[in-house]
């Protein structure tokens, strides 16, 4: 077996190819969302949205199984996104609003799912997903949801970037900040619903936050943030699925595909973080070496002048 077959052979199998296609579609749309969320410092809002959609996907799952995840999740996503945006702006502080929605909505979801048969199994599937069992229908649904969410985010991206730097200036320039915030929140919530079907409700947060955070570690240039975030998601998806397959087939260790992808994503972030932490030390060492070399050269020159 060649190295290429060893690395890419598993993706010729349908039950690996479909998850990779789903994760690839999500990587593109979520990469854009992750950068906007990071620029706006909305990580906690993302956490609130993850928990806000949970009751909806639970109700949809209870009524129609996996086919009901999308409808139930979308309804909860729209309500949660609007509630978080409006309450956070007009009533309570953002943190208080998010904590309120997070606690209440997630508790409602757990209560609903606890009334179903096979409570533990259903709860695990909803929280952590079953990436390796996605169907062709899941691929089509993910493509549609990702496309709609991506188009919505691109429509408000200019306002969101402007708002991230100076909200008052954005308002003075005539940007519809509230409308833009609502569109972004709904688009992010839609992507969370799509990601939940693949990697589960809790792991969807990592998919939303980590690519943008990693991109910010690499560069501050806006034009490079999105490509790096998308590439991060794609690499983590490939590596995570490959690891899940090889662990199960070659090493007799059962690894869930979704958890492997998110764990790989976090590992990439930690590697980049470690490299970034070492770079200043290396720069300091280089500057110290240059300074010592300069001091040595000056000392030699002075001794030469004295001797002369």
Backbone bond lengths (Angstrom), bond angles and torsions (degrees), N, CA, C in turn:
res aa  C-N    CA-C-N  psi(-1)  N-CA   C-N-CA  omega(-1)  CA-C   N-CA-C  phi
1 X - - - 1.465 - - 1.533 110.10 -
2 X 1.340 115.79 127.99 1.453 120.02 -179.93 1.529 109.95 -75.93
3 X 1.328 115.26 165.74 1.454 119.89 -179.48 1.527 111.51 -65.06
4 X 1.351 116.19 -34.61 1.457 119.83 178.42 1.521 111.36 -66.28
5 X 1.342 115.98 -41.50 1.472 118.83 177.04 1.520 110.85 -64.04
6 X 1.325 116.28 -38.35 1.461 120.15 -178.82 1.529 111.15 -66.15
7 X 1.349 115.69 -36.80 1.456 120.25 -177.21 1.530 112.64 -82.75
8 X 1.337 116.48 -39.33 1.460 119.49 -171.81 1.523 114.16 -115.43
9 X 1.306 117.34 -7.78 1.459 120.67 179.79 1.519 114.81 -56.08
10 X 1.341 119.22 -43.09 1.467 119.60 -178.95 1.525 114.32 -57.28
11 X 1.340 117.46 -25.86 1.458 120.10 -175.64 1.526 112.49 -80.05
12 X 1.326 116.77 -1.91 1.457 120.38 170.94 1.523 111.18 -80.76
13 X 1.333 116.49 -15.29 1.460 121.05 179.32 1.527 109.22 -82.57
14 X 1.339 117.89 135.64 1.476 120.68 -176.02 1.525 113.44 -57.48
15 X 1.338 117.80 -39.32 1.459 118.67 -175.73 1.527 112.72 -75.39
16 X 1.338 117.47 -7.30 1.468 121.52 170.60 1.523 110.22 -104.58
17 X 1.328 116.80 -35.28 1.468 120.64 -178.73 1.526 111.43 -65.30
18 X 1.339 116.92 -42.22 1.469 119.03 -179.58 1.533 112.13 -63.42
19 X 1.340 119.05 -47.65 1.467 118.37 175.81 1.528 113.25 -59.08
20 X 1.336 117.12 -38.10 1.455 119.97 179.46 1.527 110.80 -65.51
21 X 1.326 116.62 -37.54 1.459 119.98 178.23 1.526 110.60 -66.73
22 X 1.333 116.15 -42.74 1.465 120.39 177.22 1.522 110.70 -60.62
23 X 1.334 116.85 -47.01 1.452 120.42 -178.77 1.527 111.52 -67.76
24 X 1.341 116.73 -32.65 1.456 119.27 176.52 1.517 112.20 -64.93
25 X 1.337 115.94 -42.98 1.462 120.23 177.21 1.531 110.67 -62.84
26 X 1.321 115.89 -43.87 1.461 119.75 178.80 1.522 111.69 -65.94
27 X 1.335 116.96 -37.21 1.467 120.49 -178.15 1.524 111.44 -59.32
28 X 1.331 116.95 -38.58 1.465 120.14 -179.35 1.522 110.80 -68.63
29 X 1.340 116.10 -53.39 1.467 119.55 -176.85 1.526 111.94 -69.11
30 X 1.330 116.44 -43.74 1.460 119.87 -178.66 1.526 110.60 -70.37
31 X 1.336 117.63 -27.70 1.461 119.78 175.91 1.525 111.27 -60.34
32 X 1.326 116.71 -43.77 1.467 120.69 176.75 1.522 110.24 -65.11
33 X 1.342 116.24 -46.27 1.469 120.32 179.84 1.521 111.17 -60.52
34 X 1.325 116.79 -40.86 1.456 121.13 -177.33 1.525 111.45 -63.82
35 X 1.332 116.71 -39.64 1.466 120.30 178.79 1.527 110.54 -65.91
36 X 1.335 117.41 -43.91 1.463 120.58 179.20 1.523 111.04 -64.81
37 X 1.326 116.44 -41.62 1.464 120.37 178.06 1.526 110.52 -62.79
38 X 1.318 116.80 -40.89 1.468 120.69 -179.84 1.526 111.36 -68.36
39 X 1.331 116.96 -43.83 1.456 120.36 179.32 1.526 111.69 -61.61
40 X 1.332 116.00 -36.07 1.466 120.96 -178.67 1.524 112.18 -88.93
41 X 1.332 117.63 -1.92 1.470 121.76 -176.92 1.524 111.18 56.27
42 X 1.322 115.98 46.89 1.461 122.40 -176.96 1.531 112.20 -105.11
43 X 1.339 116.73 26.26 1.455 118.97 -178.16 1.526 111.96 -59.21
44 X 1.328 116.19 -40.17 1.455 119.61 179.93 1.531 110.79 -68.84
45 X 1.332 116.79 -33.35 1.460 120.89 174.64 1.524 109.90 -62.93
46 X 1.328 116.39 -42.14 1.459 119.87 176.29 1.512 111.91 -58.98
47 X 1.324 116.01 -40.70 1.464 120.30 176.89 1.526 110.23 -61.65
48 X 1.335 116.03 -42.43 1.457 119.66 178.59 1.515 112.48 -63.37
49 X 1.332 117.08 -39.89 1.466 120.82 178.73 1.523 111.56 -66.42
50 X 1.326 116.82 -38.22 1.467 120.47 178.21 1.525 110.05 -57.10
51 X 1.321 116.21 -44.35 1.459 119.78 -178.55 1.526 112.22 -79.65
52 X 1.330 116.74 -26.85 1.462 119.73 -179.31 1.529 111.98 -68.36
53 X 1.335 117.45 -33.18 1.470 119.57 -178.85 1.524 111.99 -80.98
54 X 1.327 117.39 -10.37 1.465 120.22 -173.97 1.527 113.13 -60.09
55 X 1.360 120.08 -46.46 1.472 118.24 178.64 1.521 112.74 -59.63
56 X 1.334 116.93 -37.58 1.455 119.84 -179.77 1.518 113.08 -63.66
57 X 1.332 116.40 -44.55 1.457 118.07 -179.90 1.528 111.06 -70.40
58 X 1.323 116.61 -29.23 1.461 119.94 176.61 1.528 110.51 -66.47
59 X 1.338 116.60 -47.09 1.464 120.37 179.17 1.533 110.05 -62.59
60 X 1.334 116.28 -45.61 1.459 119.21 179.01 1.514 112.32 -61.71
61 X 1.327 116.13 -40.23 1.466 120.58 179.58 1.527 110.61 -67.38
62 X 1.340 116.12 -39.48 1.461 119.82 -179.37 1.523 111.63 -66.40
63 X 1.337 117.53 -33.62 1.462 121.39 -176.59 1.528 111.87 -83.88
64 X 1.335 116.90 -44.83 1.475 119.66 -171.41 1.519 113.62 -131.98
65 X 1.323 118.67 16.81 1.464 120.18 179.45 1.520 111.10 68.56
66 X 1.325 117.11 -149.59 1.475 121.31 -178.42 1.522 111.67 -61.39
67 X 1.343 117.36 -30.51 1.461 120.14 -179.98 1.524 112.07 -66.54
68 X 1.325 117.43 -21.57 1.460 120.29 -179.68 1.510 114.48 -90.87
69 X 1.335 116.88 -4.90 1.469 119.74 -179.14 1.520 112.05 -59.53
70 X 1.332 116.09 -43.83 1.458 120.01 -173.92 1.524 111.69 -65.28
71 X 1.339 116.66 -50.97 1.459 119.96 -176.22 1.526 110.83 -63.22
72 X 1.325 116.23 -51.06 1.466 119.42 179.78 1.508 112.00 -62.01
73 X 1.334 116.50 -41.93 1.456 119.95 -179.76 1.518 112.59 -66.09
74 X 1.333 118.00 -38.12 1.459 120.95 -179.11 1.522 111.48 -66.21
75 X 1.327 116.68 -40.77 1.456 119.67 178.04 1.530 110.16 -61.80
76 X 1.330 115.75 -48.61 1.468 119.63 178.91 1.523 111.17 -65.07
77 X 1.332 117.05 -35.34 1.462 120.84 179.91 1.521 110.93 -62.97
78 X 1.335 115.88 -46.39 1.468 119.37 -179.77 1.524 110.88 -63.24
79 X 1.317 116.70 -46.78 1.468 120.19 -179.55 1.532 111.41 -63.72
80 X 1.341 115.81 -45.33 1.460 119.56 -179.36 1.516 112.61 -64.77
81 X 1.340 116.75 -40.66 1.462 120.04 -179.30 1.524 111.15 -64.78
82 X 1.330 116.59 -45.58 1.467 120.15 179.14 1.524 110.52 -64.83
83 X 1.340 116.57 -43.42 1.463 120.19 -178.87 1.521 111.13 -62.20
84 X 1.325 117.00 -46.27 1.464 119.99 -179.27 1.522 111.55 -62.58
85 X 1.326 116.30 -41.47 1.462 119.71 -177.88 1.522 112.00 -68.44
86 X 1.334 116.44 -48.38 1.461 120.03 -176.20 1.521 112.56 -72.31
87 X 1.331 117.25 -45.37 1.467 119.77 -179.51 1.517 110.11 -64.87
88 X 1.339 116.37 -40.65 1.455 119.95 -179.49 1.511 112.99 -64.20
89 X 1.353 117.75 -29.32 1.463 120.79 -177.90 1.517 112.62 -88.69
90 X 1.354 117.37 -31.67 1.461 118.55 -166.42 1.518 115.40 -116.53
91 X 1.325 117.60 -18.09 1.457 117.15 -174.39 1.506 110.97 -119.02
92 X 1.296 116.25 -76.20 1.455 120.47 -177.32 1.513 109.69 -99.79
93 X 1.318 116.73 173.82 1.444 120.33 171.92 1.515 109.58 -68.88
94 X 1.318 117.60 158.52 1.460 121.26 -178.10 1.519 111.73 -54.60
95 X 1.332 116.70 -46.38 1.460 119.82 -177.66 1.524 111.40 -62.41
96 X 1.316 116.82 -41.23 1.460 120.08 179.90 1.521 111.46 -66.32
97 X 1.320 116.58 -42.01 1.458 120.49 179.63 1.520 111.34 -63.27
98 X 1.313 115.61 -44.22 1.463 120.15 -178.83 1.521 110.56 -65.76
99 X 1.331 116.40 -43.87 1.460 119.51 179.30 1.523 111.08 -61.75
100 X 1.329 116.34 -38.55 1.469 120.56 179.15 1.526 110.95 -64.26
101 X 1.331 116.36 -50.37 1.464 120.23 -179.37 1.520 110.59 -63.79
102 X 1.336 116.29 -44.38 1.462 121.30 -178.37 1.525 110.75 -57.15
103 X 1.321 116.90 -50.71 1.462 121.15 -174.87 1.523 111.97 -67.67
104 X 1.325 115.87 -49.59 1.461 119.77 -175.18 1.525 111.60 -67.42
105 X 1.323 117.90 -48.71 1.453 121.08 -176.17 1.520 111.88 -65.76
106 X 1.323 116.45 -41.88 1.458 119.04 -179.47 1.528 110.43 -66.92
107 X 1.337 117.10 -39.17 1.464 120.39 177.68 1.524 111.03 -63.16
108 X 1.334 116.47 -40.64 1.464 120.08 177.78 1.523 110.50 -61.48
109 X 1.326 116.50 -42.09 1.461 120.32 179.18 1.514 112.53 -62.06
110 X 1.316 116.55 -43.88 1.470 120.01 179.58 1.525 110.68 -64.72
111 X 1.342 117.33 -39.79 1.471 120.51 178.87 1.520 110.43 -62.54
112 X 1.337 116.39 -42.58 1.474 119.67 -178.86 1.520 110.97 -65.57
113 X 1.331 116.95 -47.38 1.461 119.00 -177.01 1.519 111.59 -69.03
114 X 1.338 117.86 -24.80 1.462 120.34 179.76 1.522 111.84 -70.33
115 X 1.335 117.01 -16.25 1.459 120.67 179.24 1.516 112.26 -84.91
116 X 1.343 117.22 -5.81 1.455 120.80 -177.71 1.525 110.82 -92.39
117 X 1.324 114.97 159.85 1.460 119.77 173.04 1.529 108.88 -72.30
118 X 1.313 116.47 157.00 1.472 121.62 -176.83 1.527 110.07 53.66
119 X 1.318 115.03 49.44 1.466 122.23 -174.95 1.521 112.07 -55.72
120 X 1.336 116.76 -48.07 1.465 120.04 -175.65 1.518 111.10 -65.00
121 X 1.334 116.90 -45.54 1.461 120.11 -178.44 1.515 112.27 -63.34
122 X 1.324 117.51 -43.08 1.458 120.70 179.18 1.523 111.47 -66.29
123 X 1.326 116.51 -40.98 1.459 119.49 -179.90 1.524 111.22 -63.47
124 X 1.328 117.17 -41.73 1.460 120.97 179.04 1.523 110.60 -63.20
125 X 1.341 116.48 -42.58 1.465 119.41 -179.92 1.517 111.24 -63.88
126 X 1.329 117.49 -41.46 1.459 120.62 -178.86 1.523 112.13 -69.90
127 X 1.317 116.89 -36.60 1.463 120.28 -177.34 1.521 112.47 -79.60
128 X 1.325 117.42 -36.61 1.466 120.37 -172.37 1.524 113.97 -119.10
129 X 1.332 118.30 -5.17 1.452 121.60 172.73 1.521 114.11 73.24
130 X 1.335 113.67 171.08 1.466 121.44 174.30 1.520 107.44 -138.75
131 X 1.297 115.20 77.80 1.459 121.46 -171.85 1.517 112.36 -60.75
132 X 1.334 117.73 -37.61 1.458 120.76 -174.00 1.529 112.99 -75.78
133 X 1.332 117.76 -3.41 1.462 120.08 179.12 1.527 112.46 -108.39
134 X 1.327 119.01 13.09 1.461 120.21 179.64 1.521 109.82 -64.68
135 X 1.320 115.65 146.89 1.464 122.27 -176.95 1.525 110.31 -106.63
136 X 1.325 115.48 175.14 1.461 119.77 176.33 1.523 110.80 -62.39
137 X 1.335 116.30 -34.51 1.469 119.82 176.19 1.520 110.83 -62.52
138 X 1.330 116.62 -40.24 1.473 120.35 177.48 1.523 110.98 -61.29
139 X 1.337 116.78 -37.86 1.460 120.47 178.92 1.526 110.43 -63.85
140 X 1.329 116.04 -44.97 1.469 120.27 -179.55 1.527 110.74 -64.55
141 X 1.325 116.52 -45.01 1.462 120.63 179.85 1.525 110.67 -62.28
142 X 1.326 116.61 -42.86 1.468 120.31 178.77 1.517 111.35 -61.79
143 X 1.330 116.33 -40.72 1.465 120.20 179.17 1.523 110.94 -63.29
144 X 1.327 117.34 -42.27 1.467 120.70 -179.01 1.525 110.75 -67.34
145 X 1.330 116.53 -49.30 1.463 120.65 -178.39 1.528 110.54 -63.09
146 X 1.326 116.90 -43.92 1.464 120.52 -179.72 1.521 111.04 -63.66
147 X 1.335 116.64 -40.14 1.461 120.35 179.57 1.518 112.32 -64.16
148 X 1.334 116.45 -44.24 1.467 120.30 179.13 1.527 110.56 -64.49
149 X 1.328 116.31 -46.47 1.465 120.46 -179.39 1.525 111.02 -63.30
150 X 1.334 117.19 -40.55 1.463 120.81 -179.81 1.524 110.72 -64.69
151 X 1.335 117.06 -43.40 1.461 120.23 178.86 1.526 110.72 -62.17
152 X 1.336 116.68 -40.65 1.465 120.39 179.21 1.524 111.33 -64.20
153 X 1.328 116.82 -43.08 1.467 120.20 -179.20 1.520 111.75 -67.04
154 X 1.331 117.62 -39.51 1.460 120.41 178.41 1.520 110.87 -64.80
155 X 1.340 116.67 -32.30 1.461 120.38 179.85 1.525 112.24 -66.22
156 X 1.334 116.88 -30.12 1.473 119.89 -177.72 1.524 112.08 -111.17
157 X 1.320 117.79 7.27 1.468 120.55 -174.65 1.524 111.77 -61.49
158 X 1.321 117.34 -41.78 1.465 120.26 -178.38 1.522 110.71 -62.05
159 X 1.322 116.41 -44.75 1.462 120.00 178.65 1.521 111.24 -64.61
160 X 1.332 116.84 -40.34 1.456 120.35 -178.61 1.527 111.71 -65.91
161 X 1.317 117.08 -40.51 1.470 120.21 178.29 1.530 109.93 -66.51
162 X 1.322 116.54 -44.21 1.472 121.24 177.10 1.525 109.57 -59.60
163 X 1.348 116.34 -46.02 1.462 121.44 -179.14 1.518 111.91 -63.87
164 X 1.331 117.01 -34.22 1.460 120.75 -179.62 1.517 111.31 -64.33
165 X 1.324 117.05 -32.07 1.456 120.71 -179.00 1.525 112.00 -87.23
166 X 1.339 117.47 -38.97 1.466 119.77 -177.72 1.529 108.44 -161.75
167 X 1.340 116.10 101.95 1.465 119.84 -177.29 1.524 111.13 -66.03
168 X 1.326 117.69 -41.09 1.463 120.08 -178.85 1.523 111.14 -63.35
169 X 1.316 116.18 -39.55 1.465 119.16 178.00 1.523 111.06 -65.88
170 X 1.335 116.34 -36.94 1.466 119.96 177.70 1.523 110.89 -63.60
171 X 1.334 116.30 -41.84 1.460 120.03 177.82 1.533 110.65 -65.93
172 X 1.326 116.50 -42.06 1.461 120.67 -179.84 1.525 111.99 -64.77
173 X 1.336 115.45 -30.95 1.462 119.99 179.97 1.521 112.81 -80.67
174 X 1.334 116.81 -1.25 1.457 120.10 176.24 1.512 115.87 92.88
175 X 1.320 117.37 9.71 1.464 119.83 178.41 1.529 110.41 -72.73
176 X 1.314 116.04 140.57 1.464 121.38 177.56 1.527 108.21 -85.70
177 X 1.307 114.90 86.12 1.458 121.32 -171.53 1.526 111.62 -65.72
178 X 1.324 117.94 -46.69 1.458 120.62 -178.28 1.526 111.51 -62.81
179 X 1.327 116.57 -45.17 1.464 120.03 177.79 1.516 110.88 -60.66
180 X 1.330 115.92 -42.26 1.454 120.77 178.63 1.521 111.52 -62.25
181 X 1.331 116.65 -41.89 1.460 120.64 178.70 1.529 111.47 -63.14
182 X 1.334 116.35 -41.04 1.460 120.67 179.36 1.527 111.03 -64.53
183 X 1.324 116.18 -43.35 1.474 120.18 179.63 1.521 110.49 -62.47
184 X 1.331 116.53 -45.15 1.459 119.95 179.36 1.525 111.11 -62.63
185 X 1.332 117.37 -44.62 1.463 120.65 -178.65 1.521 111.46 -62.51
186 X 1.319 117.51 -42.84 1.467 120.57 179.36 1.528 110.45 -66.73
187 X 1.332 117.17 -41.49 1.462 120.33 179.27 1.529 111.28 -62.52
188 X 1.333 116.21 -43.90 1.469 120.20 178.26 1.524 110.17 -63.38
189 X 1.339 116.52 -42.21 1.462 119.99 179.28 1.526 111.36 -62.60
190 X 1.330 117.24 -38.78 1.469 120.72 176.87 1.526 111.01 -61.12
191 X 1.326 116.38 -42.64 1.459 120.20 179.16 1.526 111.33 -66.48
192 X 1.315 116.79 -34.72 1.464 120.02 177.30 1.525 110.32 -64.04
193 X 1.333 116.51 -39.97 1.463 120.12 176.97 1.531 110.14 -62.30
194 X 1.334 116.45 -46.11 1.460 119.93 179.32 1.523 111.11 -63.12
195 X 1.333 116.80 -40.50 1.466 120.05 179.85 1.522 111.54 -69.85
196 X 1.333 116.91 -31.02 1.461 120.51 -179.96 1.516 111.35 -61.57
197 X 1.321 116.97 -39.24 1.458 120.48 179.40 1.522 111.65 -63.60
198 X 1.342 116.25 -23.95 1.465 119.71 -177.56 1.523 112.59 -97.30
199 X 1.324 116.62 -55.39 1.470 119.76 -173.12 1.518 113.35 -111.06
200 X 1.339 117.42 -0.50 1.455 119.56 178.62 1.515 112.16 94.89
201 X 1.331 115.24 160.08 1.453 121.60 -174.49 1.519 112.86 -64.31
202 X 1.326 117.93 -44.81 1.460 120.27 -176.64 1.524 111.94 -72.67
203 X 1.332 117.30 -40.67 1.457 120.26 -177.56 1.531 112.06 -73.47
204 X 1.348 117.30 -18.81 1.460 120.18 178.50 1.524 111.32 -60.37
205 X 1.318 116.76 -29.42 1.466 120.42 179.29 1.525 111.19 -62.41
206 X 1.325 116.75 -42.12 1.463 119.88 177.75 1.511 111.63 -62.09
207 X 1.327 116.98 -39.68 1.462 121.30 178.88 1.520 111.13 -64.55
208 X 1.332 116.72 -31.61 1.457 121.32 -179.19 1.530 112.47 -79.79
209 X 1.312 118.39 -36.75 1.459 121.62 -170.04 1.533 113.15 -93.64
210 X 1.326 117.51 -44.41 1.467 120.52 -166.71 1.529 113.92 -65.76
211 X 1.350 121.37 -44.97 1.474 118.74 -178.09 1.525 113.84 -56.80
212 X 1.329 117.01 -43.95 1.462 119.56 178.85 1.514 112.29 -67.33
213 X 1.338 116.64 -38.46 1.465 120.06 178.23 1.519 110.93 -64.48
214 X 1.328 116.88 -41.10 1.467 119.94 178.41 1.525 110.86 -65.28
215 X 1.330 116.15 -41.97 1.467 119.48 179.55 1.518 111.35 -60.46
216 X 1.337 117.61 -38.25 1.464 120.72 178.64 1.518 112.23 -66.78
217 X 1.338 116.71 -27.93 1.458 119.51 175.49 1.521 111.77 -70.06
218 X 1.327 115.72 -31.26 1.463 120.40 -175.04 1.521 111.85 -82.71
219 X 1.340 116.91 -40.97 1.463 119.69 -174.45 1.518 110.61 -152.61
220 X 1.328 115.65 158.47 1.460 122.39 172.36 1.525 111.49 -107.57
221 X 1.336 116.95 -0.45 1.460 121.32 -178.89 1.526 109.48 -78.18
222 X 1.320 116.03 122.77 1.459 121.72 -173.45 1.526 112.06 -60.15
223 X 1.327 117.10 -39.33 1.460 120.06 -176.74 1.524 112.77 -68.11
224 X 1.334 117.09 -20.25 1.461 120.41 -179.28 1.526 112.74 -96.08
225 X 1.324 117.54 -16.90 1.462 120.15 -175.21 1.524 111.81 -62.03
226 X 1.325 116.36 -47.93 1.472 119.62 -176.57 1.527 111.79 -66.25
227 X 1.345 120.51 -48.56 1.471 118.66 177.76 1.527 113.33 -58.12
228 X 1.329 117.46 -39.26 1.463 119.93 179.75 1.524 110.25 -67.02
229 X 1.334 117.58 -41.61 1.464 120.82 179.07 1.525 110.94 -63.17
230 X 1.329 116.95 -42.73 1.470 120.51 178.96 1.523 110.23 -65.05
231 X 1.335 116.52 -45.56 1.467 120.14 179.47 1.527 110.98 -61.23
232 X 1.317 116.96 -37.74 1.460 120.73 178.07 1.524 110.93 -60.75
233 X 1.333 116.32 -46.24 1.456 120.03 178.49 1.511 112.93 -62.88
234 X 1.328 116.76 -39.83 1.465 120.52 179.91 1.525 111.57 -66.85
235 X 1.318 116.62 -45.09 1.472 120.64 -179.34 1.528 110.29 -64.34
236 X 1.334 116.50 -44.51 1.466 119.98 179.54 1.524 111.27 -63.71
237 X 1.336 117.69 -37.37 1.461 121.28 178.97 1.522 110.90 -64.95
238 X 1.331 115.21 -47.24 1.474 118.54 178.83 1.528 110.73 -62.99
239 X 1.312 117.43 -49.22 1.462 120.73 -176.31 1.525 111.66 -65.49
240 X 1.333 116.65 -40.28 1.456 119.49 -179.53 1.516 113.03 -66.63
241 X 1.325 116.48 -43.50 1.467 119.98 178.25 1.519 111.04 -67.90
242 X 1.325 117.01 -39.71 1.462 120.21 177.32 1.524 110.57 -61.79
243 X 1.318 116.39 -44.06 1.461 120.30 179.66 1.528 111.18 -63.71
244 X 1.338 117.08 -41.61 1.465 120.35 179.22 1.523 110.85 -62.10
245 X 1.330 116.39 -41.01 1.470 120.10 -179.91 1.522 110.82 -68.38
246 X 1.323 117.31 -49.82 1.471 120.47 -177.16 1.530 110.96 -64.69
247 X 1.314 117.10 -38.26 1.466 119.64 179.57 1.524 110.61 -63.78
248 X 1.330 116.63 -40.60 1.460 120.40 -177.50 1.521 112.06 -74.83
249 X 1.334 117.27 -42.13 1.465 121.48 -173.70 1.523 112.20 -85.50
250 X 1.319 117.07 -46.01 1.467 120.77 -173.19 1.520 113.78 -91.91
251 X 1.336 116.02 -30.35 1.463 118.34 -172.83 1.530 113.07 -116.04
252 X 1.328 116.97 3.28 1.472 122.40 177.18 1.532 112.53 55.79
253 X 1.328 115.37 37.41 1.462 121.69 176.96 1.526 107.50 -121.68
254 X 1.317 116.68 114.21 1.466 120.73 -177.94 1.521 110.45 -76.47
255 X 1.334 116.10 115.92 1.463 121.58 177.52 1.519 109.15 -118.68
256 X 1.329 118.63 128.22 1.462 119.99 175.67 1.524 110.93 -68.54
257 X 1.330 115.42 135.46 1.461 119.34 -174.99 1.513 113.73 -61.50
258 X 1.338 117.92 -46.03 1.457 120.60 -177.98 1.509 112.68 -62.35
259 X 1.320 116.37 -45.68 1.466 120.03 179.36 1.523 111.00 -64.03
260 X 1.327 117.42 -35.94 1.473 120.78 178.71 1.523 111.09 -65.00
261 X 1.332 116.04 -40.34 1.472 119.87 178.61 1.525 110.61 -63.62
262 X 1.325 117.31 -47.82 1.465 120.28 -178.03 1.525 110.82 -67.13
263 X 1.338 117.16 -39.41 1.466 119.70 177.89 1.526 110.76 -62.69
264 X 1.331 116.88 -40.01 1.465 120.74 177.12 1.517 110.66 -64.67
265 X 1.326 116.48 -39.76 1.460 121.32 178.80 1.529 110.65 -60.97
266 X 1.317 116.41 -45.68 1.468 120.55 178.95 1.524 110.74 -65.96
267 X 1.341 116.99 -37.96 1.462 120.61 178.19 1.526 110.95 -62.31
268 X 1.324 117.32 -42.29 1.462 120.49 176.40 1.525 110.87 -59.28
269 X 1.327 116.05 -42.23 1.464 120.04 178.83 1.527 110.87 -61.74
270 X 1.337 116.67 -44.00 1.465 120.11 -178.93 1.525 111.09 -65.47
271 X 1.328 117.02 -37.24 1.475 120.30 178.04 1.530 110.13 -63.25
272 X 1.338 116.60 -47.91 1.465 120.38 -179.91 1.525 109.96 -63.67
273 X 1.330 116.50 -39.09 1.461 120.12 178.50 1.526 111.24 -62.46
274 X 1.343 116.64 -42.02 1.464 120.59 179.00 1.523 111.38 -65.09
275 X 1.337 116.54 -42.25 1.468 120.46 178.46 1.519 110.26 -62.95
276 X 1.314 116.17 -41.84 1.467 119.77 179.21 1.522 110.96 -64.88
277 X 1.337 116.72 -37.25 1.461 119.81 179.35 1.520 111.80 -67.79
278 X 1.329 117.17 -31.30 1.460 120.92 -179.28 1.516 112.44 -79.83
279 X 1.317 117.96 -25.96 1.465 120.62 -176.14 1.522 113.69 -60.52
280 X 1.328 120.19 -45.47 1.476 118.88 177.85 1.518 112.83 -60.28
281 X 1.337 116.12 -37.48 1.463 118.75 178.57 1.525 110.27 -64.28
282 X 1.323 115.94 -42.17 1.463 119.36 178.38 1.519 110.77 -62.80
283 X 1.342 115.80 -40.62 1.469 119.40 178.95 1.521 110.98 -64.55
284 X 1.333 115.94 -41.15 1.468 119.65 177.67 1.528 110.72 -62.68
285 X 1.354 115.73 -41.84 1.473 118.25 179.70 1.518 111.11 -64.03
286 X 1.342 116.49 -39.04 1.470 119.05 178.58 1.528 110.82 -65.34
287 X 1.324 116.43 -41.76 1.468 118.99 178.58 1.519 111.07 -64.85
288 X 1.347 116.77 -39.58 1.464 120.08 178.17 1.520 110.80 -64.01
289 X 1.337 116.31 -40.53 1.466 119.88 -179.96 1.526 110.78 -64.92
290 X 1.349 116.09 -41.76 1.457 120.27 178.64 1.524 109.97 -63.79
291 X 1.355 116.74 -42.05 1.459 119.81 179.74 1.526 111.45 -64.17
292 X 1.363 116.63 -43.44 1.473 119.07 179.10 1.524 111.01 -64.21
293 X 1.333 116.49 -38.80 1.469 119.47 178.66 1.520 110.50 -64.20
294 X 1.347 115.56 -40.61 1.463 119.53 179.34 1.529 110.83 -65.71
295 X 1.359 116.69 -42.02 1.460 120.38 179.10 1.521 110.75 -64.64
296 X 1.336 116.76 -39.51 1.470 119.87 178.71 1.515 110.68 -64.61
297 X 1.349 115.77 -42.71 1.466 119.48 179.86 1.520 110.77 -63.66
298 X 1.320 116.88 -41.03 1.466 119.89 179.31 1.522 110.63 -65.71
299 X 1.351 117.08 -39.14 1.465 120.29 179.12 1.517 110.71 -63.86
300 X 1.319 116.68 -41.18 1.470 120.51 178.92 1.519 110.52 -63.65
301 X 1.338 115.19 -41.35 1.465 118.84 -179.40 1.526 110.24 -64.88
302 X 1.347 116.48 -41.15 1.461 119.11 179.77 1.523 111.14 -64.27
303 X 1.357 116.98 -42.93 1.478 119.03 178.98 1.504 110.97 -63.89
304 X 1.320 116.17 -36.02 1.466 119.60 179.13 1.526 110.30 -65.94
305 X 1.335 116.20 -41.49 1.453 119.83 179.46 1.525 111.58 -66.06
306 X 1.371 116.63 -39.52 1.443 120.71 178.55 1.532 110.60 -64.16
307 X 1.326 115.90 -43.30 1.466 120.29 -179.68 1.499 112.21 -64.49
308 X 1.348 115.17 -33.26 1.455 118.68 179.83 1.534 109.89 -72.80
